[in-house]
Amino acid sequence: MCVKDEREKWRKYPRILEALEKKGYFDMTPEERLQKAREITRKLVGSGPGSHKGGIDALNEIRGGGVAYK
């Protein structure tokens, strides 16, 4: 799938498209995207009941650097 096609399917969601471009999503290879998703998932799952800091960081990263929680 070429880059233009991937951007095209996000055109109807301009804020999401802007966030994806800002994060460099379209510059990553599919393998890099999977690796990034796995890292974020590990942070979310790995933050147990005693320590939620990793989960907060992962949620903030998913949101594109915006602050989900403090």
All heavy atoms as a GROMACS GRO file, in nm:
protein
  560
    1MET      N    1   0.085  -0.118   0.000
    1MET     CA    2   0.000   0.000   0.000
    1MET      C    3   0.089   0.123   0.000
    1MET      O    4   0.183   0.133   0.077
    1MET     CB    5  -0.088  -0.002   0.125
    1MET     CG    6  -0.180   0.116   0.135
    1MET     SD    7  -0.284   0.109   0.280
    1MET     CE    8  -0.426   0.034   0.211
    2CYS      N    9   0.060   0.217  -0.086
    2CYS     CA   10   0.145   0.335  -0.094
    2CYS      C   11   0.101   0.438   0.010
    2CYS      O   12  -0.009   0.433   0.064
    2CYS     CB   13   0.145   0.392  -0.235
    2CYS     SG   14   0.011   0.503  -0.272
    3VAL      N   15   0.188   0.533   0.034
    3VAL     CA   16   0.165   0.633   0.138
    3VAL      C   17   0.041   0.716   0.107
    3VAL      O   18  -0.037   0.746   0.195
    3VAL     CB   19   0.290   0.723   0.153
    3VAL    CG1   20   0.262   0.836   0.249
    3VAL    CG2   21   0.408   0.642   0.200
    4LYS      N   22   0.022   0.751  -0.019
    4LYS     CA   23  -0.094   0.833  -0.055
    4LYS      C   24  -0.224   0.764  -0.017
    4LYS      O   25  -0.317   0.826   0.033
    4LYS     CB   26  -0.091   0.865  -0.203
    4LYS     CG   27  -0.202   0.956  -0.245
    4LYS     CD   28  -0.191   1.000  -0.388
    4LYS     CE   29  -0.312   1.082  -0.419
    4LYS     NZ   30  -0.296   1.180  -0.518
    5ASP      N   31  -0.234   0.634  -0.041
    5ASP     CA   32  -0.355   0.560  -0.007
    5ASP      C   33  -0.381   0.563   0.144
    5ASP      O   34  -0.494   0.576   0.187
    5ASP     CB   35  -0.345   0.416  -0.054
    5ASP     CG   36  -0.349   0.404  -0.205
    5ASP    OD1   37  -0.396   0.497  -0.272
    5ASP    OD2   38  -0.304   0.300  -0.254
    6GLU      N   39  -0.276   0.549   0.222
    6GLU     CA   40  -0.293   0.549   0.367
    6GLU      C   41  -0.340   0.685   0.417
    6GLU      O   42  -0.425   0.692   0.504
    6GLU     CB   43  -0.162   0.510   0.436
    6GLU     CG   44  -0.127   0.365   0.419
    6GLU     CD   45  -0.006   0.327   0.500
    6GLU    OE1   46  -0.006   0.355   0.620
    6GLU    OE2   47   0.088   0.272   0.442
    7ARG      N   48  -0.285   0.791   0.364
    7ARG     CA   49  -0.329   0.925   0.403
    7ARG      C   50  -0.473   0.949   0.359
    7ARG      O   51  -0.549   1.015   0.429
    7ARG     CB   52  -0.238   1.030   0.344
    7ARG     CG   53  -0.102   1.035   0.405
    7ARG     CD   54  -0.016   1.138   0.336
    7ARG     NE   55   0.123   1.116   0.361
    7ARG     CZ   56   0.193   1.180   0.453
    7ARG    NH1   57   0.137   1.272   0.525
    7ARG    NH2   58   0.320   1.152   0.471
    8GLU      N   59  -0.507   0.897   0.243
    8GLU     CA   60  -0.640   0.920   0.186
    8GLU      C   61  -0.750   0.866   0.277
    8GLU      O   62  -0.854   0.928   0.292
    8GLU     CB   63  -0.648   0.858   0.047
    8GLU     CG   64  -0.760   0.910  -0.038
    8GLU     CD   65  -0.754   1.060  -0.061
    8GLU    OE1   66  -0.645   1.114  -0.085
    8GLU    OE2   67  -0.861   1.124  -0.050
    9LYS      N   68  -0.728   0.751   0.338
    9LYS     CA   69  -0.834   0.694   0.422
    9LYS      C   70  -0.854   0.772   0.552
    9LYS      O   71  -0.954   0.756   0.618
    9LYS     CB   72  -0.810   0.545   0.448
    9LYS     CG   73  -0.700   0.514   0.545
    9LYS     CD   74  -0.691   0.362   0.564
    9LYS     CE   75  -0.584   0.328   0.663
    9LYS     NZ   76  -0.566   0.186   0.678
   10TRP      N   77  -0.758   0.857   0.588
   10TRP     CA   78  -0.770   0.939   0.709
   10TRP      C   79  -0.816   1.082   0.678
   10TRP      O   80  -0.834   1.161   0.769
   10TRP     CB   81  -0.637   0.943   0.784
   10TRP     CG   82  -0.602   0.811   0.842
   10TRP    CD1   83  -0.509   0.724   0.797
   10TRP    CD2   84  -0.661   0.750   0.957
   10TRP    NE1   85  -0.506   0.611   0.876
   10TRP    CE2   86  -0.598   0.625   0.975
   10TRP    CE3   87  -0.760   0.789   1.047
   10TRP    CZ2   88  -0.632   0.539   1.079
   10TRP    CZ3   89  -0.792   0.703   1.150
   10TRP    CH2   90  -0.729   0.580   1.164
   11ARG      N   91  -0.837   1.115   0.552
   11ARG     CA   92  -0.876   1.252   0.513
   11ARG      C   93  -1.007   1.296   0.580
   11ARG      O   94  -1.024   1.414   0.611
   11ARG     CB   95  -0.892   1.264   0.361
   11ARG     CG   96  -0.764   1.249   0.288
   11ARG     CD   97  -0.697   1.383   0.265
   11ARG     NE   98  -0.579   1.361   0.183
   11ARG     CZ   99  -0.457   1.394   0.222
   11ARG    NH1  100  -0.437   1.451   0.338
   11ARG    NH2  101  -0.354   1.370   0.145
   12LYS      N  102  -1.099   1.204   0.602
   12LYS     CA  103  -1.226   1.243   0.662
   12LYS      C  104  -1.214   1.271   0.812
   12LYS      O  105  -1.308   1.317   0.874
   12LYS     CB  106  -1.334   1.137   0.635
   12LYS     CG  107  -1.299   0.998   0.680
   12LYS     CD  108  -1.404   0.900   0.634
   12LYS     CE  109  -1.354   0.759   0.654
   12LYS     NZ  110  -1.442   0.660   0.598
   13TYR      N  111  -1.097   1.242   0.869
   13TYR     CA  112  -1.069   1.271   1.010
   13TYR      C  113  -0.945   1.361   1.016
   13TYR      O  114  -0.836   1.314   1.047
   13TYR     CB  115  -1.043   1.142   1.088
   13TYR     CG  116  -1.152   1.039   1.072
   13TYR    CD1  117  -1.132   0.926   0.994
   13TYR    CD2  118  -1.276   1.055   1.133
   13TYR    CE1  119  -1.231   0.830   0.979
   13TYR    CE2  120  -1.376   0.961   1.118
   13TYR     CZ  121  -1.352   0.848   1.042
   13TYR     OH  122  -1.450   0.754   1.027
   14PRO      N  123  -0.960   1.489   0.988
   14PRO     CA  124  -0.843   1.577   0.976
   14PRO      C  125  -0.758   1.587   1.103
   14PRO      O  126  -0.635   1.595   1.094
   14PRO     CB  127  -0.901   1.712   0.938
   14PRO     CG  128  -1.047   1.704   0.961
   14PRO     CD  129  -1.084   1.559   0.964
   15ARG      N  130  -0.819   1.584   1.220
   15ARG     CA  131  -0.741   1.594   1.344
   15ARG      C  132  -0.655   1.469   1.364
   15ARG      O  133  -0.541   1.478   1.409
   15ARG     CB  134  -0.833   1.617   1.463
   15ARG     CG  135  -0.899   1.755   1.456
   15ARG     CD  136  -0.993   1.780   1.569
   15ARG     NE  137  -0.917   1.792   1.693
   15ARG     CZ  138  -0.971   1.790   1.812
   15ARG    NH1  139  -1.101   1.778   1.825
   15ARG    NH2  140  -0.897   1.802   1.919
   16ILE      N  141  -0.711   1.353   1.333
   16ILE     CA  142  -0.635   1.229   1.346
   16ILE      C  143  -0.523   1.227   1.242
   16ILE      O  144  -0.409   1.190   1.273
   16ILE     CB  145  -0.727   1.106   1.332
   16ILE    CG1  146  -0.826   1.102   1.448
   16ILE    CG2  147  -0.644   0.978   1.324
   16ILE    CD1  148  -0.931   0.994   1.435
   17LEU      N  149  -0.552   1.269   1.120
   17LEU     CA  150  -0.451   1.274   1.015
   17LEU      C  151  -0.336   1.365   1.055
   17LEU      O  152  -0.219   1.330   1.040
   17LEU     CB  153  -0.513   1.322   0.883
   17LEU     CG  154  -0.418   1.339   0.766
   17LEU    CD1  155  -0.355   1.206   0.727
   17LEU    CD2  156  -0.490   1.400   0.648
   18GLU      N  157  -0.369   1.480   1.111
   18GLU     CA  158  -0.266   1.574   1.156
   18GLU      C  159  -0.180   1.514   1.266
   18GLU      O  160  -0.057   1.527   1.265
   18GLU     CB  161  -0.332   1.703   1.206
   18GLU     CG  162  -0.236   1.808   1.252
   18GLU     CD  163  -0.306   1.931   1.307
   18GLU    OE1  164  -0.425   1.952   1.275
   18GLU    OE2  165  -0.242   2.005   1.381
   19ALA      N  166  -0.243   1.444   1.360
   19ALA     CA  167  -0.167   1.381   1.469
   19ALA      C  168  -0.077   1.270   1.416
   19ALA      O  169   0.038   1.257   1.459
   19ALA     CB  170  -0.264   1.325   1.574
   20LEU      N  171  -0.126   1.191   1.321
   20LEU     CA  172  -0.045   1.084   1.263
   20LEU      C  173   0.075   1.142   1.188
   20LEU      O  174   0.186   1.090   1.198
   20LEU     CB  175  -0.129   0.998   1.168
   20LEU     CG  176  -0.234   0.908   1.232
   20LEU    CD1  177  -0.322   0.844   1.126
   20LEU    CD2  178  -0.170   0.803   1.319
   21GLU      N  179   0.054   1.249   1.115
   21GLU     CA  180   0.164   1.312   1.043
   21GLU      C  181   0.265   1.371   1.141
   21GLU      O  182   0.386   1.361   1.121
   21GLU     CB  183   0.111   1.421   0.950
   21GLU     CG  184   0.039   1.365   0.829
   21GLU     CD  185  -0.025   1.472   0.743
   21GLU    OE1  186  -0.050   1.585   0.792
   21GLU    OE2  187  -0.053   1.440   0.626
   22LYS      N  188   0.216   1.431   1.247
   22LYS     CA  189   0.304   1.491   1.348
   22LYS      C  190   0.391   1.386   1.416
   22LYS      O  191   0.508   1.410   1.445
   22LYS     CB  192   0.218   1.564   1.453
   22LYS     CG  193   0.295   1.638   1.557
   22LYS     CD  194   0.201   1.711   1.651
   22LYS     CE  195   0.275   1.777   1.764
   22LYS     NZ  196   0.183   1.842   1.857
   23LYS      N  197   0.334   1.268   1.440
   23LYS     CA  198   0.408   1.160   1.505
   23LYS      C  199   0.499   1.086   1.408
   23LYS      O  200   0.577   1.002   1.450
   23LYS     CB  201   0.311   1.061   1.568
   23LYS     CG  202   0.239   1.115   1.690
   23LYS     CD  203   0.137   1.020   1.741
   23LYS     CE  204   0.199   0.896   1.797
   23LYS     NZ  205   0.104   0.806   1.859
   24GLY      N  206   0.488   1.116   1.278
   24GLY     CA  207   0.572   1.048   1.180
   24GLY      C  208   0.523   0.909   1.143
   24GLY      O  209   0.600   0.825   1.098
   25TYR      N  210   0.395   0.885   1.160
   25TYR     CA  211   0.338   0.754   1.134
   25TYR      C  212   0.360   0.710   0.989
   25TYR      O  213   0.393   0.596   0.962
   25TYR     CB  214   0.189   0.756   1.166
   25TYR     CG  215   0.116   0.627   1.136
   25TYR    CD1  216   0.121   0.523   1.227
   25TYR    CD2  217   0.043   0.610   1.020
   25TYR    CE1  218   0.055   0.403   1.202
   25TYR    CE2  219  -0.023   0.492   0.994
   25TYR     CZ  220  -0.017   0.389   1.085
   25TYR     OH  221  -0.081   0.272   1.059
   26PHE      N  222   0.344   0.801   0.896
   26PHE     CA  223   0.353   0.766   0.755
   26PHE      C  224   0.497   0.747   0.709
   26PHE      O  225   0.521   0.694   0.601
   26PHE     CB  226   0.283   0.873   0.669
   26PHE     CG  227   0.136   0.884   0.701
   26PHE    CD1  228   0.086   0.996   0.764
   26PHE    CD2  229   0.048   0.782   0.670
   26PHE    CE1  230  -0.048   1.006   0.794
   26PHE    CE2  231  -0.086   0.791   0.700
   26PHE     CZ  232  -0.135   0.904   0.762
   27ASP      N  233   0.592   0.791   0.789
   27ASP     CA  234   0.734   0.772   0.757
   27ASP      C  235   0.786   0.638   0.806
   27ASP      O  236   0.895   0.597   0.768
   27ASP     CB  237   0.818   0.885   0.817
   27ASP     CG  238   0.780   1.020   0.760
   27ASP    OD1  239   0.738   1.025   0.643
   27ASP    OD2  240   0.792   1.120   0.833
   28MET      N  241   0.710   0.571   0.893
   28MET     CA  242   0.754   0.443   0.949
   28MET      C  243   0.716   0.328   0.856
   28MET      O  244   0.615   0.334   0.786
   28MET     CB  245   0.689   0.419   1.086
   28MET     CG  246   0.738   0.508   1.195
   28MET     SD  247   0.678   0.456   1.357
   28MET     CE  248   0.519   0.534   1.360
   29THR      N  249   0.797   0.224   0.862
   29THR     CA  250   0.765   0.102   0.788
   29THR      C  251   0.661   0.025   0.868
   29THR      O  252   0.643   0.050   0.988
   29THR     CB  253   0.890   0.014   0.768
   29THR    OG1  254   0.935  -0.029   0.896
   29THR    CG2  255   1.000   0.090   0.696
   30PRO      N  256   0.591  -0.069   0.806
   30PRO     CA  257   0.494  -0.150   0.881
   30PRO      C  258   0.558  -0.221   1.002
   30PRO      O  259   0.495  -0.232   1.107
   30PRO     CB  260   0.443  -0.250   0.778
   30PRO     CG  261   0.459  -0.181   0.648
   30PRO     CD  262   0.584  -0.099   0.662
   31GLU      N  263   0.682  -0.266   0.988
   31GLU     CA  264   0.750  -0.333   1.099
   31GLU      C  265   0.774  -0.236   1.215
   31GLU      O  266   0.757  -0.272   1.332
   31GLU     CB  267   0.883  -0.394   1.054
   31GLU     CG  268   0.869  -0.509   0.956
   31GLU     CD  269   0.844  -0.464   0.812
   31GLU    OE1  270   0.868  -0.346   0.779
   31GLU    OE2  271   0.797  -0.548   0.733
   32GLU      N  272   0.813  -0.113   1.182
   32GLU     CA  273   0.835  -0.013   1.286
   32GLU      C  274   0.705   0.022   1.357
   32GLU      O  275   0.702   0.042   1.479
   32GLU     CB  276   0.897   0.113   1.226
   32GLU     CG  277   1.039   0.096   1.179
   32GLU     CD  278   1.090   0.217   1.103
   32GLU    OE1  279   1.009   0.287   1.038
   32GLU    OE2  280   1.212   0.240   1.109
   33ARG      N  281   0.596   0.027   1.281
   33ARG     CA  282   0.466   0.057   1.342
   33ARG      C  283   0.425  -0.053   1.439
   33ARG      O  284   0.374  -0.025   1.548
   33ARG     CB  285   0.359   0.071   1.233
   33ARG     CG  286   0.379   0.190   1.145
   33ARG     CD  287   0.276   0.194   1.036
   33ARG     NE  288   0.310   0.295   0.939
   33ARG     CZ  289   0.256   0.305   0.820
   33ARG    NH1  290   0.163   0.219   0.783
   33ARG    NH2  291   0.292   0.400   0.737
   34LEU      N  292   0.445  -0.178   1.399
   34LEU     CA  293   0.412  -0.290   1.489
   34LEU      C  294   0.498  -0.288   1.614
   34LEU      O  295   0.449  -0.312   1.725
   34LEU     CB  296   0.429  -0.423   1.416
   34LEU     CG  297   0.322  -0.457   1.313
   34LEU    CD1  298   0.361  -0.582   1.235
   34LEU    CD2  299   0.188  -0.477   1.381
   35GLN      N  300   0.626  -0.260   1.597
   35GLN     CA  301   0.716  -0.255   1.712
   35GLN      C  302   0.673  -0.145   1.809
   35GLN      O  303   0.669  -0.166   1.930
   35GLN     CB  304   0.858  -0.231   1.665
   35GLN     CG  305   0.959  -0.228   1.778
   35GLN     CD  306   1.102  -0.203   1.727
   35GLN    OE1  307   1.123  -0.188   1.608
   35GLN    NE2  308   1.195  -0.199   1.818
   36LYS      N  309   0.638  -0.029   1.757
   36LYS     CA  310   0.593   0.082   1.841
   36LYS      C  311   0.465   0.046   1.915
   36LYS      O  312   0.450   0.072   2.034
   36LYS     CB  313   0.571   0.205   1.752
   36LYS     CG  314   0.529   0.328   1.823
   36LYS     CD  315   0.647   0.398   1.878
   36LYS     CE  316   0.607   0.536   1.924
   36LYS     NZ  317   0.712   0.605   1.990
   37ALA      N  318   0.372  -0.018   1.845
   37ALA     CA  319   0.246  -0.060   1.908
   37ALA      C  320   0.271  -0.162   2.018
   37ALA      O  321   0.208  -0.156   2.124
   37ALA     CB  322   0.152  -0.117   1.803
   38ARG      N  323   0.363  -0.254   1.995
   38ARG     CA  324   0.395  -0.354   2.098
   38ARG      C  325   0.458  -0.289   2.220
   38ARG      O  326   0.428  -0.326   2.334
   38ARG     CB  327   0.490  -0.459   2.040
   38ARG     CG  328   0.421  -0.554   1.946
   38ARG     CD  329   0.516  -0.660   1.894
   38ARG     NE  330   0.451  -0.741   1.793
   38ARG     CZ  331   0.500  -0.767   1.675
   38ARG    NH1  332   0.620  -0.721   1.640
   38ARG    NH2  333   0.433  -0.840   1.589
   39GLU      N  334   0.546  -0.190   2.199
   39GLU     CA  335   0.608  -0.121   2.312
   39GLU      C  336   0.502  -0.051   2.397
   39GLU      O  337   0.504  -0.059   2.520
   39GLU     CB  338   0.709  -0.018   2.261
   39GLU     CG  339   0.834  -0.078   2.202
   39GLU     CD  340   0.922   0.027   2.136
   39GLU    OE1  341   0.894   0.148   2.150
   39GLU    OE2  342   1.019  -0.012   2.070
   40ILE      N  343   0.410   0.017   2.332
   40ILE     CA  344   0.304   0.088   2.404
   40ILE      C  345   0.214  -0.012   2.478
   40ILE      O  346   0.177   0.010   2.593
   40ILE     CB  347   0.222   0.175   2.308
   40ILE    CG1  348   0.309   0.290   2.257
   40ILE    CG2  349   0.097   0.229   2.376
   40ILE    CD1  350   0.246   0.371   2.146
   41THR      N  351   0.181  -0.123   2.414
   41THR     CA  352   0.098  -0.225   2.478
   41THR      C  353   0.169  -0.283   2.600
   41THR      O  354   0.107  -0.302   2.704
   41THR     CB  355   0.064  -0.336   2.378
   41THR    OG1  356  -0.002  -0.278   2.265
   41THR    CG2  357  -0.026  -0.441   2.440
   42ARG      N  358   0.299  -0.309   2.587
   42ARG     CA  359   0.374  -0.361   2.702
   42ARG      C  360   0.372  -0.262   2.818
   42ARG      O  361   0.360  -0.302   2.934
   42ARG     CB  362   0.519  -0.391   2.663
   42ARG     CG  363   0.534  -0.526   2.601
   42ARG     CD  364   0.683  -0.563   2.586
   42ARG     NE  365   0.694  -0.643   2.468
   42ARG     CZ  366   0.754  -0.609   2.354
   42ARG    NH1  367   0.815  -0.494   2.346
   42ARG    NH2  368   0.755  -0.689   2.251
   43LYS      N  369   0.383  -0.133   2.788
   43LYS     CA  370   0.378  -0.032   2.893
   43LYS      C  371   0.242  -0.033   2.962
   43LYS      O  372   0.233  -0.023   3.084
   43LYS     CB  373   0.405   0.107   2.836
   43LYS     CG  374   0.548   0.132   2.801
   43LYS     CD  375   0.563   0.274   2.747
   43LYS     CE  376   0.700   0.299   2.691
   43LYS     NZ  377   0.710   0.435   2.631
   44LEU      N  378   0.135  -0.043   2.882
   44LEU     CA  379   0.001  -0.043   2.939
   44LEU      C  380  -0.024  -0.167   3.024
   44LEU      O  381  -0.076  -0.159   3.135
   44LEU     CB  382  -0.105  -0.036   2.828
   44LEU     CG  383  -0.133   0.100   2.770
   44LEU    CD1  384  -0.224   0.087   2.650
   44LEU    CD2  385  -0.197   0.190   2.873
   45VAL      N  386   0.012  -0.283   2.971
   45VAL     CA  387  -0.014  -0.408   3.042
   45VAL      C  388   0.083  -0.423   3.159
   45VAL      O  389   0.045  -0.473   3.265
   45VAL     CB  390   0.000  -0.528   2.944
   45VAL    CG1  391  -0.009  -0.660   3.018
   45VAL    CG2  392  -0.107  -0.521   2.838
   46GLY      N  393   0.204  -0.376   3.142
   46GLY     CA  394   0.306  -0.392   3.245
   46GLY      C  395   0.286  -0.303   3.366
   46GLY      O  396   0.344  -0.327   3.471
   47SER      N  397   0.206  -0.200   3.353
   47SER     CA  398   0.183  -0.114   3.469
   47SER      C  399   0.076  -0.179   3.555
   47SER      O  400  -0.041  -0.177   3.524
   47SER     CB  401   0.139   0.025   3.424
   47SER     OG  402   0.016   0.019   3.358
   48GLY      N  403   0.121  -0.240   3.661
   48GLY     CA  404   0.030  -0.312   3.750
   48GLY      C  405  -0.045  -0.220   3.842
   48GLY      O  406  -0.034  -0.098   3.834
   49PRO      N  407  -0.121  -0.278   3.933
   49PRO     CA  408  -0.201  -0.198   4.025
   49PRO      C  409  -0.118  -0.107   4.116
   49PRO      O  410  -0.163  -0.001   4.155
   49PRO     CB  411  -0.275  -0.301   4.110
   49PRO     CG  412  -0.251  -0.432   4.048
   49PRO     CD  413  -0.140  -0.419   3.951
   50GLY      N  414   0.005  -0.147   4.146
   50GLY     CA  415   0.087  -0.068   4.236
   50GLY      C  416   0.153   0.051   4.170
   50GLY      O  417   0.180   0.152   4.234
   51SER      N  418   0.179   0.043   4.041
   51SER     CA  419   0.249   0.150   3.971
   51SER      C  420   0.176   0.182   3.842
   51SER      O  421   0.179   0.105   3.748
   51SER     CB  422   0.392   0.109   3.940
   51SER     OG  423   0.453   0.203   3.856
   52HIS      N  424   0.112   0.296   3.837
   52HIS     CA  425   0.036   0.333   3.719
   52HIS      C  426   0.108   0.436   3.632
   52HIS      O  427   0.057   0.479   3.531
   52HIS     CB  428  -0.101   0.386   3.758
   52HIS     CG  429  -0.096   0.508   3.844
   52HIS    ND1  430  -0.068   0.502   3.977
   52HIS    CD2  431  -0.111   0.638   3.814
   52HIS    CE1  432  -0.068   0.623   4.028
   52HIS    NE2  433  -0.094   0.708   3.930
   53LYS      N  434   0.229   0.475   3.670
   53LYS     CA  435   0.304   0.576   3.595
   53LYS      C  436   0.331   0.530   3.451
   53LYS      O  437   0.317   0.609   3.357
   53LYS     CB  438   0.436   0.606   3.667
   53LYS     CG  439   0.523   0.706   3.596
   53LYS     CD  440   0.466   0.844   3.604
   53LYS     CE  441   0.569   0.944   3.549
   53LYS     NZ  442   0.520   1.026   3.444
   54GLY      N  443   0.369   0.404   3.431
   54GLY     CA  444   0.394   0.352   3.297
   54GLY      C  445   0.270   0.355   3.211
   54GLY      O  446   0.276   0.386   3.092
   55GLY      N  447   0.156   0.326   3.269
   55GLY     CA  448   0.030   0.330   3.196
   55GLY      C  449  -0.007   0.471   3.154
   55GLY      O  450  -0.054   0.493   3.043
   56ILE      N  451   0.016   0.566   3.242
   56ILE     CA  452  -0.011   0.706   3.210
   56ILE      C  453   0.079   0.752   3.096
   56ILE      O  454   0.034   0.817   3.001
   56ILE     CB  455   0.007   0.795   3.334
   56ILE    CG1  456  -0.105   0.767   3.434
   56ILE    CG2  457   0.010   0.943   3.296
   56ILE    CD1  458  -0.088   0.836   3.567
   57ASP      N  459   0.207   0.717   3.102
   57ASP     CA  460   0.300   0.753   2.996
   57ASP      C  461   0.258   0.691   2.862
   57ASP      O  462   0.265   0.755   2.758
   57ASP     CB  463   0.442   0.709   3.031
   57ASP     CG  464   0.500   0.788   3.148
   57ASP    OD1  465   0.447   0.897   3.178
   57ASP    OD2  466   0.596   0.739   3.209
   58ALA      N  467   0.213   0.566   2.866
   58ALA     CA  468   0.169   0.498   2.744
   58ALA      C  469   0.044   0.565   2.686
   58ALA      O  470   0.035   0.586   2.565
   58ALA     CB  471   0.142   0.351   2.771
   59LEU      N  472  -0.051   0.600   2.771
   59LEU     CA  473  -0.171   0.668   2.722
   59LEU      C  474  -0.138   0.804   2.662
   59LEU      O  475  -0.192   0.841   2.558
   59LEU     CB  476  -0.272   0.686   2.836
   59LEU     CG  477  -0.344   0.559   2.881
   59LEU    CD1  478  -0.428   0.588   3.004
   59LEU    CD2  479  -0.429   0.504   2.770
   60ASN      N  480  -0.046   0.876   2.725
   60ASN     CA  481  -0.005   1.005   2.670
   60ASN      C  482   0.065   0.987   2.536
   60ASN      O  483   0.048   1.068   2.445
   60ASN     CB  484   0.087   1.078   2.768
   60ASN     CG  485   0.011   1.131   2.888
   60ASN    OD1  486  -0.109   1.152   2.881
   60ASN    ND2  487   0.080   1.150   2.998
   61GLU      N  488   0.143   0.881   2.522
   61GLU     CA  489   0.210   0.854   2.396
   61GLU      C  490   0.110   0.817   2.286
   61GLU      O  491   0.124   0.860   2.172
   61GLU     CB  492   0.311   0.741   2.414
   61GLU     CG  493   0.401   0.720   2.296
   61GLU     CD  494   0.511   0.620   2.325
   61GLU    OE1  495   0.538   0.590   2.442
   61GLU    OE2  496   0.570   0.571   2.228
   62ILE      N  497   0.008   0.741   2.321
   62ILE     CA  498  -0.095   0.705   2.225
   62ILE      C  499  -0.167   0.830   2.175
   62ILE      O  500  -0.198   0.843   2.058
   62ILE     CB  501  -0.197   0.607   2.287
   62ILE    CG1  502  -0.132   0.470   2.308
   62ILE    CG2  503  -0.322   0.593   2.200
   62ILE    CD1  504  -0.217   0.376   2.390
   63ARG      N  505  -0.189   0.924   2.265
   63ARG     CA  506  -0.261   1.045   2.229
   63ARG      C  507  -0.174   1.143   2.151
   63ARG      O  508  -0.217   1.252   2.119
   63ARG     CB  509  -0.313   1.114   2.355
   63ARG     CG  510  -0.418   1.031   2.425
   63ARG     CD  511  -0.481   1.106   2.539
   63ARG     NE  512  -0.569   1.208   2.486
   63ARG     CZ  513  -0.578   1.329   2.537
   63ARG    NH1  514  -0.506   1.366   2.638
   63ARG    NH2  515  -0.662   1.416   2.485
   64GLY      N  516  -0.052   1.108   2.121
   64GLY     CA  517   0.034   1.193   2.040
   64GLY      C  518   0.107   1.298   2.120
   64GLY      O  519   0.136   1.406   2.071
   65GLY      N  520   0.137   1.268   2.244
   65GLY     CA  521   0.213   1.362   2.324
   65GLY      C  522   0.125   1.454   2.406
   65GLY      O  523   0.173   1.530   2.488
   66GLY      N  524  -0.007   1.449   2.382
   66GLY     CA  525  -0.096   1.528   2.463
   66GLY      C  526  -0.104   1.471   2.603
   66GLY      O  527  -0.069   1.356   2.627
   67VAL      N  528  -0.145   1.552   2.697
   67VAL     CA  529  -0.148   1.506   2.835
   67VAL      C  530  -0.284   1.445   2.865
   67VAL      O  531  -0.385   1.513   2.867
   67VAL     CB  532  -0.120   1.622   2.931
   67VAL    CG1  533  -0.129   1.577   3.074
   67VAL    CG2  534   0.016   1.682   2.903
   68ALA      N  535  -0.286   1.312   2.882
   68ALA     CA  536  -0.410   1.242   2.916
   68ALA      C  537  -0.435   1.257   3.067
   68ALA      O  538  -0.545   1.286   3.110
   68ALA     CB  539  -0.400   1.095   2.880
   69TYR      N  540  -0.333   1.235   3.143
   69TYR     CA  541  -0.341   1.244   3.289
   69TYR      C  542  -0.210   1.302   3.338
   69TYR      O  543  -0.109   1.294   3.273
   69TYR     CB  544  -0.359   1.104   3.352
   69TYR     CG  545  -0.482   1.033   3.302
   69TYR    CD1  546  -0.474   0.939   3.201
   69TYR    CD2  547  -0.607   1.062   3.357
   69TYR    CE1  548  -0.587   0.875   3.154
   69TYR    CE2  549  -0.720   0.996   3.312
   69TYR     CZ  550  -0.709   0.904   3.211
   69TYR     OH  551  -0.819   0.840   3.166
   70LYS      N  552  -0.214   1.356   3.457
   70LYS     CA  553  -0.091   1.409   3.517
   70LYS      C  554  -0.045   1.320   3.628
   70LYS      O  555  -0.111   1.241   3.679
   70LYS     CB  556  -0.114   1.549   3.570
   70LYS     CG  557  -0.140   1.647   3.457
   70LYS     CD  558  -0.152   1.785   3.511
   70LYS     CE  559  -0.178   1.878   3.394
   70LYS     NZ  560  -0.176   2.014   3.431
   0.00000   0.00000   0.00000
